[in-house]
């Protein structure tokens, strides 16, 4: 079952990985201090519809990653590339930004 979108943005410095649970595209997430517009910026996240194993492979090599949604964030946590303390919640949706320098 396909549950996530994966888009890989490549530039000379490296890959920017965008992963988003499929059901979140089109939503606008807001809380008191944060705002994430998954409607306006759907093009950033909507690449291929993929299974978990493809996401795991993509998250093996990146410069930065934007990961949104329970399923997508769980993969990053399970892989050890992020810790629970790194997870932000916007409108009860987990979100992680990871930068490798």
N, C-alpha and C positions, 0 to 999 in steps of 0.2 A: 504494500500500500504506500503510495507516494504521499508524503506528509509535509515536505519542506521545499522551499525554493532555495537555490544556490546560484549565486552569480559571482564570477571571478573577474575582477577589474585588474588588468595588468598595466604596470607602468615601469619605467626604467629602474626604479628603486626596489620593486618587488610586487607581490600580489596583495590586493585588498580583497578579502573574502566577505561576502554578505550572505548570511543565512537567516531565513525567516520561516516560521511555521506557516504553512500554506493558508490556514484560515484567518491569518492576521492581515493579509494584504487588503488594502482598502480601508483599514481602520485608522482612526486618529487617536493615539494614546496620550492622555494628559493627566497630570496630577498637579499639586501645588507649585512645584518647582521645575518640572520637566515636561517636554512636549516631543512626541515622535509621530510624524505624519507619514503613515505607511500607505496613504492614498497618493498624496502629492509626489512622494519619492519612491513609488512602487517600482520605477525603472531601475533604481539602485539595487533592489532586492530580487526582482523577478527575472531570474535567469532560467535555468532548467529546473523542472520538477524532479526531485531525486529522493532516493532512499537513504537511510542512515549511513550505510557503508561509504557512499560517495561523499557525503559530508565529512566523515572521518578522514578520508583520504585528502580532501581539499584542506582540512585544518592541520595537516601535517607540515605544510610549508606556506607561510604567509608573512607579510610585513605587518598588516593590521587586519582585524576582523571585527565585524559588526554582527552580533548574533541576537536574534529576537525570538522569544517564544519558549514555552516550557520544553518542548521536544528538542529544539535546537540548543538551548542552553544546557540541557541535561547531557548532551553529547560532549560539549566543551568541558563540563565538570567531570564527567566520566573519564575523559582523556587526560585530565590533569593539566590542561592548558589554562585553566582558570580555577579560582577557588570560590567558595560560597560567598565570602566577604566581598568579592568583585561584582557580584550580581546586583544590579539596580532593578527596582520594580517601578514600572510606570503603568498606572491604571491596572494594577495587579498582574501585569505581564512582565516576566523576567527579561532582562536586557543586559548584554555585556559588550563592552568595547575593549579590545585587546590590542596593544601596540608592542611590537618587538623592535628594540633599538639596538 
